[in-house]
Amino acid sequence: MNARSAVLYSVLRLLAFLVPFGIMMLIPIMREYYWLSAIFAALIGLSLSMIFLRRPLDDVATGLAARRTRRSSGEQADADAEDAAS
C-alpha cells in the first residue's frame, strides 16, 4: 500500500467534513445547535466522498488487498516449509 495515497485519502475525507462544518458554523442558528451541524457535515462529507473520492479510495483498497495477498502468500510458503520439514 502506498502510504501517500492513504494519507491523501484521509486528508481529503477530513476536508470533506471540516469545510461544510466550518461553513455551517458561520450561520448563527447552527452555532447554537453544533451537534446538528456536525450531523449535517458528516452526511455532506459522506456524500462528497462517495462522489468525488472514488479513485483515491480504490487506490487505497487495491494497495491493502495487494499487501494482504503478499502477506498470505508468505505465510503459505512458511506453512509449506514447515510441512516439508515434518
Buried (B, 14 or more C-beta within 10 A) or exposed (E): BEEEBBEBBEEBBEEBBEBBBEEBBEEEEBEEEEEEBBEBBBEBBEEBBEEEBEEBBEBBEEBEEEEEEEEEEEEEEEEEEEEEEE
